[in-house]
Amino acid sequence: GLGVEANSVVSPVLNHDNKVLIVSDANKGKTFENIDALITDKPEVFINLTVADFLPIFLYDPDKKVIALTHAGWRGLENNILKNTITKLKEVYDSNPLSVIVGIGPHIGVCHYEVKEDVLNKFKTYPDATINKDGRHFLNLGKIAEIQLTNLGLKSKNIEINSECTFELRDKYFSFRRDNPEIIETMLAVFGMKY
């Protein structure tokens, strides 16, 4: 229904890590293992990834006409997936972070993303992104991503976060954490430029 041909799509098999892949026309229709971010400057190459609760992050540099799509859960955020993405944009395309526009899609909100202390401790330097309530710990993944992006030189006014919670909105979104299914369903994030 998107008007995107399957053979023009490039897909990663997510690893919840920090590897970034630059894709071109030659990669159309292919799948790549252990990748959590895709970048392209080629029109009609559609990059996509599956999401269930973690962040789909869309990045666009209108000056250099390049896009990136990054998947970030707490592991990816801890392991600098965003830094690696921005570094590649700078090194390969000479992107200026001040020009990059970011959209963060629906994800599990701080209202429902309860974590144990070991995960919370990994983000001690983000006090604005953690909530402690009745001895329970909650993490704001979108806020952590926003802080990391601004620390990387992006303008906060160029970062838009969809605050809809995938866990809460049962009729609208799939949530792995909420549904814990035997057969995994996911949502698809797709990003591309037309000629």
C-alpha positions in Angstrom: 0.0 0.0 0.0 3.1 2.3 0.2 3.8 2.1 -3.5 7.2 0.5 -2.8 8.3 -2.5 -4.8 9.7 -5.3 -2.7 12.8 -5.6 -4.8 13.7 -2.0 -4.0 13.7 -2.6 -0.2 16.9 -3.2 1.9 16.3 -4.9 5.2 18.5 -5.5 8.3 18.3 -8.4 10.7 18.5 -6.4 13.9 21.1 -7.3 16.5 20.4 -4.6 19.2 23.9 -3.4 18.7 25.7 -0.6 16.9 26.5 -1.6 13.4 25.7 0.8 10.6 25.5 -0.1 6.9 25.6 2.2 3.9 23.4 0.8 1.1 23.2 1.6 -2.7 21.3 0.4 -5.7 23.3 -2.8 -5.7 21.8 -3.8 -2.4 18.2 -3.5 -3.4 16.1 -6.5 -2.4 18.8 -7.8 0.0 18.8 -8.5 3.7 21.8 -8.0 5.9 22.6 -9.7 9.2 23.5 -8.0 12.5 22.8 -4.4 11.4 20.8 -1.8 13.4 21.1 1.3 11.1 20.9 1.8 7.3 22.0 4.8 5.4 21.5 5.7 1.7 21.7 8.7 -0.6 20.1 6.8 -3.5 16.6 7.6 -4.5 14.3 4.6 -4.9 16.3 2.6 -2.4 13.9 2.0 0.5 15.5 1.2 3.8 13.3 -0.5 6.4 13.4 -2.2 9.8 11.0 -4.0 12.1 10.0 -2.4 15.4 8.0 -3.7 18.4 8.7 -1.4 21.3 12.1 0.2 20.7 12.8 3.4 18.8 12.6 3.7 15.0 14.7 6.8 14.3 14.5 8.5 10.9 17.3 10.9 10.1 17.4 13.2 7.0 20.0 15.6 5.8 18.3 17.9 3.3 21.5 19.5 2.3 23.3 16.3 1.3 20.1 14.4 0.3 20.9 11.4 2.5 18.7 9.4 4.8 19.3 7.0 7.7 17.0 4.7 9.6 18.2 3.5 13.0 16.8 1.0 15.5 17.6 1.8 19.1 16.7 0.0 22.3 18.6 0.4 25.5 21.4 -1.8 24.2 21.8 0.2 21.0 21.7 3.5 22.9 24.3 2.2 25.4 26.5 1.0 22.6 26.5 4.3 20.6 24.3 3.3 17.6 23.4 7.0 17.2 27.0 8.2 17.4 28.0 5.6 14.8 25.1 6.7 12.5 26.0 10.4 12.8 29.7 9.7 12.4 29.0 7.8 9.2 26.9 10.7 7.9 29.7 13.1 8.6 32.6 10.9 7.3 30.9 9.6 4.1 28.6 12.4 3.1 30.1 15.4 4.9 26.8 16.0 6.7 26.7 18.8 9.2 24.7 17.6 12.3 23.2 21.0 12.5 21.3 20.3 9.3 20.1 16.8 10.2 16.3 16.5 10.9 15.2 13.6 13.0 11.8 11.9 13.6 11.5 9.3 16.4 8.5 7.0 15.9 6.1 5.4 18.4 7.8 3.3 21.1 7.2 2.0 24.6 6.9 5.1 26.8 8.4 5.8 30.2 5.0 5.1 31.6 5.4 1.3 30.8 9.1 0.7 30.3 10.1 -0.7 33.6 13.7 -1.8 33.9 15.8 -3.5 36.6 18.5 -1.7 38.4 21.3 -3.1 36.2 19.8 -1.4 33.1 19.0 1.8 35.0 22.6 2.0 36.2 23.8 2.1 32.6 21.9 5.4 32.2 22.8 7.1 35.4 24.1 10.1 33.5 20.6 10.7 32.1 18.7 11.7 35.2 16.0 13.5 33.1 15.3 10.2 31.4 14.6 8.0 34.5 11.8 7.8 36.9 11.7 6.0 40.2 8.3 5.2 41.6 7.6 3.1 44.6 10.9 1.3 44.2 10.3 0.6 40.5 12.5 2.1 37.8 11.3 3.4 34.4 13.4 4.5 31.5 12.5 7.1 28.8 14.2 5.8 25.7 13.1 8.7 23.5 14.6 11.2 25.9 17.9 9.4 26.0 18.0 9.4 22.2 17.2 13.1 22.1 20.0 13.9 24.6 22.5 11.8 22.7 21.6 13.4 19.4 21.9 17.0 20.8 25.2 15.9 22.4 26.3 14.9 18.9 25.6 18.4 17.6 22.0 18.2 16.4 19.5 21.0 17.1 16.8 20.0 19.6 14.3 21.9 17.4 15.1 19.5 14.6 14.2 16.4 16.6 10.6 15.4 16.8 9.5 12.6 19.1 6.2 10.7 18.7 5.1 10.2 22.3 2.5 7.5 21.6 3.2 4.4 23.7 3.2 1.1 21.9 2.4 -0.8 25.1 -0.5 1.4 26.0 -2.2 1.7 22.6 -3.2 -1.9 22.2 -5.6 -1.3 19.3 -3.0 0.7 17.3 0.4 -0.9 18.0 2.0 -4.2 18.5 4.1 -4.4 21.7 6.4 -7.3 22.4 6.6 -6.5 26.0 2.8 -6.4 26.4 1.9 -9.3 24.2 4.9 -11.6 24.7 3.7 -13.7 21.8 4.9 -17.1 20.7 4.9 -15.9 17.1 6.4 -12.4 16.9 4.5 -9.8 15.1 6.2 -6.5 14.4 5.5 -3.1 12.8 7.5 -2.0 9.8 9.3 1.4 9.5 10.1 2.3 5.9 12.1 5.3 4.7 13.1 6.3 1.2 13.5 9.2 -1.3 11.7 9.3 -4.6 13.3 10.7 -7.7 
